[in-house]
Amino acid sequence: MNDIIKSIEDAQMKAEVPEFAVGDTVKVYAKIKEGNRERTQVFAGTVIKRQNGGCRETFTVRKSSSGVGVEKTWPLHSPTVEKIEVTRRGKVRRAKLFYLRDRIGKKAKVKELVK
């Protein structure tokens, strides 16, 4: 039974997934359906968490839009997520950045990782 589920889940996974981690600033290109039209909408922000694994893996991106914090969670292998573009690498020391929810302005920034 477990092999059957694993084979179905492997078929659902995307072949190419970009490497990004918590603290990175990313642009998520998502397909939006409006009536009979379909368009691509970009959501840019900081990754505050990644959870689970395999085909169930999700990630949450947070941004500040006109003074209000907005968070969206997407399944990593979803067909609605067209592509993920990493714009900036972040230097963080923890797996979940929920402390950014309490911060506003420059304090809500994550240091850039310099290699």
Backbone bond lengths (Angstrom), bond angles and torsions (degrees), N, CA, C in turn:
res aa  C-N    CA-C-N  psi(-1)  N-CA   C-N-CA  omega(-1)  CA-C   N-CA-C  phi
1 M - - - 1.457 - - 1.527 110.95 -
2 N 1.328 116.18 -42.00 1.453 120.90 -178.18 1.528 111.68 -64.83
3 D 1.341 117.44 -35.24 1.466 121.20 179.69 1.527 111.10 -67.14
4 I 1.323 116.66 -34.75 1.465 120.92 179.89 1.523 109.80 -66.75
5 I 1.322 117.07 -45.72 1.462 121.70 179.37 1.520 110.40 -63.42
6 K 1.329 116.60 -41.86 1.467 121.07 -179.50 1.527 110.99 -63.21
7 S 1.326 117.95 -40.46 1.460 120.51 -179.85 1.528 111.30 -67.70
8 I 1.336 117.59 -36.32 1.469 121.15 177.79 1.523 109.91 -67.42
9 E 1.341 116.80 -43.62 1.464 120.41 179.58 1.516 111.99 -65.23
10 D 1.333 118.02 -38.11 1.460 121.05 178.80 1.516 111.82 -64.52
11 A 1.338 117.27 -32.57 1.459 121.08 178.47 1.527 111.20 -69.61
12 Q 1.339 117.80 -27.24 1.461 122.14 -178.12 1.523 113.26 -81.68
13 M 1.329 118.08 -18.02 1.466 121.49 -174.75 1.515 111.69 -75.62
14 K 1.347 115.39 147.37 1.459 121.41 176.37 1.524 109.31 -76.43
15 A 1.323 115.70 148.89 1.460 120.36 -179.97 1.533 110.73 -76.70
16 E 1.332 116.55 -43.12 1.460 121.80 -176.66 1.521 109.97 -111.72
17 V 1.319 116.66 113.24 1.461 122.07 174.84 1.520 107.31 -124.52
18 P 1.337 118.90 124.12 1.464 119.72 -178.68 1.528 111.55 -67.43
19 E 1.320 115.19 152.06 1.462 120.20 177.73 1.520 108.81 -81.99
20 F 1.320 116.15 119.56 1.452 121.47 172.98 1.511 107.64 -146.90
21 A 1.333 115.32 155.05 1.456 120.81 -176.19 1.520 109.56 -130.27
22 V 1.311 115.51 175.76 1.457 121.25 176.25 1.523 108.57 -64.04
23 G 1.318 117.22 135.18 1.457 122.37 -178.91 1.516 113.26 99.73
24 D 1.322 117.84 -16.45 1.459 121.07 178.48 1.524 110.31 -74.40
25 T 1.325 115.75 148.02 1.458 121.39 173.10 1.524 107.02 -94.77
26 V 1.322 116.21 124.15 1.460 120.86 -175.06 1.524 111.20 -128.78
27 K 1.333 114.90 159.48 1.460 122.59 169.99 1.522 106.12 -113.84
28 V 1.326 115.66 122.78 1.461 121.02 179.25 1.524 107.85 -105.34
29 Y 1.327 116.20 119.33 1.455 122.16 177.72 1.525 107.59 -94.25
30 A 1.340 116.82 108.43 1.462 121.90 -175.91 1.515 110.48 -113.54
31 K 1.325 115.71 141.99 1.463 121.02 176.83 1.523 109.06 -81.88
32 I 1.327 116.13 128.70 1.462 122.64 179.39 1.523 107.97 -116.95
33 K 1.323 116.25 130.41 1.456 120.99 178.38 1.519 109.54 -103.47
34 E 1.326 116.78 122.81 1.461 123.13 178.15 1.523 107.92 -123.87
35 G 1.309 115.59 102.19 1.468 119.15 -177.11 1.513 109.77 67.06
36 N 1.335 116.18 -118.68 1.462 119.91 178.53 1.526 112.05 -103.20
37 R 1.345 116.95 2.03 1.468 121.53 179.24 1.514 110.68 -98.50
38 E 1.310 115.76 152.98 1.459 121.20 176.22 1.520 108.40 -130.71
39 R 1.333 115.93 132.63 1.462 119.84 179.42 1.521 109.12 -137.48
40 T 1.334 115.67 169.75 1.456 121.97 179.04 1.515 109.07 -106.70
41 Q 1.332 115.60 130.34 1.459 121.39 178.49 1.521 108.47 -117.86
42 V 1.337 116.38 137.17 1.459 121.55 -178.65 1.523 109.31 -100.02
43 F 1.330 116.16 132.00 1.461 122.62 176.18 1.520 105.98 -122.66
44 A 1.335 117.17 112.12 1.466 121.63 -176.99 1.519 109.75 -109.80
45 G 1.324 116.72 133.37 1.454 120.73 179.21 1.522 111.39 -178.28
46 T 1.320 115.45 -169.10 1.465 122.91 -177.58 1.519 110.29 -97.34
47 V 1.321 116.64 134.53 1.458 121.32 176.65 1.522 107.72 -74.38
48 I 1.351 117.48 119.10 1.464 119.82 -179.42 1.518 112.85 -102.20
49 K 1.351 117.09 -17.73 1.463 117.81 173.82 1.519 111.10 -161.22
50 R 1.338 114.46 152.09 1.463 123.78 169.19 1.508 105.78 -130.04
51 Q 1.315 116.75 136.56 1.458 118.07 -178.58 1.516 111.43 -143.11
52 N 1.345 115.17 163.29 1.462 125.52 -177.64 1.524 110.46 65.30
53 G 1.305 117.02 -163.41 1.448 121.90 -178.79 1.510 109.35 -161.21
54 G 1.319 115.94 172.99 1.452 120.23 179.98 1.513 111.39 68.31
55 C 1.329 116.32 -141.72 1.467 119.56 -177.20 1.526 111.78 -80.11
56 R 1.341 118.04 -10.11 1.471 121.33 179.80 1.533 112.56 -93.12
57 E 1.300 117.95 5.13 1.470 120.79 -175.04 1.522 111.26 -66.59
58 T 1.351 116.00 134.43 1.453 122.22 177.92 1.521 109.91 -126.69
59 F 1.322 115.48 159.64 1.458 121.37 175.28 1.517 108.80 -140.79
60 T 1.336 115.47 148.75 1.456 121.95 -178.68 1.515 109.57 -116.80
61 V 1.328 116.36 132.69 1.463 122.86 -179.61 1.521 107.73 -117.27
62 R 1.334 116.10 135.05 1.460 122.19 -179.72 1.525 110.07 -119.80
63 K 1.328 115.62 137.36 1.465 121.05 173.98 1.517 108.12 -142.42
64 S 1.322 114.97 164.18 1.449 120.81 176.19 1.521 107.79 -106.99
65 S 1.318 116.17 119.45 1.456 121.31 -178.15 1.528 109.08 -116.89
66 S 1.320 116.17 109.80 1.466 124.89 -177.10 1.530 112.07 47.91
67 G 1.333 114.70 49.75 1.456 121.60 174.82 1.523 115.49 83.43
68 V 1.320 117.61 -1.36 1.459 121.52 -179.62 1.528 108.88 -115.99
69 G 1.323 116.99 130.84 1.457 121.12 178.50 1.516 111.02 -74.50
70 V 1.334 115.91 132.27 1.467 121.92 -179.62 1.519 107.99 -125.30
71 E 1.339 116.38 129.50 1.461 121.72 176.90 1.511 109.15 -122.10
72 K 1.326 115.88 139.05 1.456 121.47 174.85 1.509 108.57 -132.00
73 T 1.323 115.59 141.02 1.458 121.79 178.25 1.520 108.79 -115.69
74 W 1.328 115.92 129.69 1.458 121.76 178.96 1.515 110.59 -123.46
75 P 1.328 117.31 145.36 1.466 119.79 166.34 1.530 108.11 -71.28
76 L 1.317 116.74 134.71 1.465 121.56 -174.96 1.526 111.89 -63.88
77 H 1.323 117.29 -37.93 1.468 121.54 -175.37 1.523 112.46 -99.78
78 S 1.328 117.63 21.03 1.461 121.82 -178.72 1.533 110.95 -73.88
79 P 1.332 117.63 143.29 1.463 119.39 175.53 1.530 113.05 -70.08
80 T 1.334 117.86 -16.89 1.464 119.61 177.87 1.525 112.23 -75.23
81 V 1.331 117.60 -22.32 1.466 121.33 175.80 1.526 107.16 -85.77
82 E 1.334 114.74 108.42 1.462 120.39 -177.05 1.524 111.24 -72.83
83 K 1.339 115.62 -53.48 1.467 119.93 176.85 1.515 109.77 -157.86
84 I 1.325 115.30 160.35 1.458 122.98 178.32 1.522 106.57 -123.76
85 E 1.327 115.46 126.06 1.462 121.18 -177.18 1.526 108.60 -117.23
86 V 1.322 117.17 122.15 1.466 121.49 179.36 1.516 108.08 -86.09
87 T 1.348 117.02 120.33 1.459 120.67 -179.36 1.521 111.95 -98.94
88 R 1.333 117.23 -26.11 1.461 121.10 -175.13 1.524 109.54 -155.67
89 R 1.318 117.25 135.26 1.464 121.95 177.06 1.521 109.00 -90.04
90 G 1.317 116.66 137.85 1.461 121.04 -178.86 1.510 112.22 -108.21
91 K 1.338 115.56 147.07 1.466 121.48 178.15 1.525 107.29 -103.00
92 V 1.324 116.58 105.99 1.462 121.51 -179.16 1.524 109.21 -131.05
93 R 1.343 115.11 160.63 1.455 120.38 -176.99 1.524 112.76 -119.22
94 R 1.310 116.89 15.13 1.471 119.70 178.21 1.528 110.64 -144.91
95 A 1.311 116.55 166.44 1.455 122.07 -172.78 1.524 113.07 -85.60
96 K 1.324 117.53 -28.98 1.452 121.04 -178.68 1.529 108.72 -127.97
97 L 1.314 117.80 128.48 1.465 122.90 -173.93 1.529 111.91 -104.03
98 F 1.324 116.74 52.09 1.459 120.41 -178.48 1.525 112.20 -69.71
99 Y 1.328 117.86 -17.32 1.461 120.17 178.56 1.527 111.80 -67.03
100 L 1.329 118.27 -17.26 1.467 121.18 177.96 1.524 111.81 -69.33
101 R 1.336 117.32 -19.36 1.462 120.73 179.34 1.523 111.89 -65.68
102 D 1.341 117.28 -29.06 1.462 121.54 -178.68 1.517 113.02 -87.20
103 R 1.315 117.66 -7.11 1.461 120.91 -174.35 1.515 111.70 -104.67
104 I 1.337 115.00 150.31 1.463 122.24 -177.43 1.525 108.67 -130.40
105 G 1.315 117.10 144.52 1.463 122.40 173.69 1.515 113.43 72.39
106 K 1.341 116.27 -135.83 1.451 121.20 -176.30 1.526 112.89 -67.24
107 K 1.331 117.01 -25.93 1.460 120.91 179.32 1.535 111.58 -67.64
108 A 1.324 116.57 -21.12 1.468 121.05 -178.57 1.525 112.12 -84.83
109 K 1.334 117.82 2.93 1.459 121.41 179.99 1.515 110.95 -81.21
110 V 1.329 115.60 153.22 1.455 123.04 174.97 1.518 107.12 -108.91
111 K 1.337 117.21 137.25 1.463 120.43 178.82 1.510 111.20 -61.20
112 E 1.329 116.09 148.09 1.455 120.53 -179.65 1.512 110.55 -84.13
113 L 1.316 115.70 139.61 1.458 121.96 178.18 1.512 108.68 -83.60
114 V 1.330 116.62 121.77 1.459 122.77 -179.69 1.520 107.72 -108.91
115 K 1.336 116.12 121.99 1.473 119.99 -179.33 1.506 110.33 -107.73
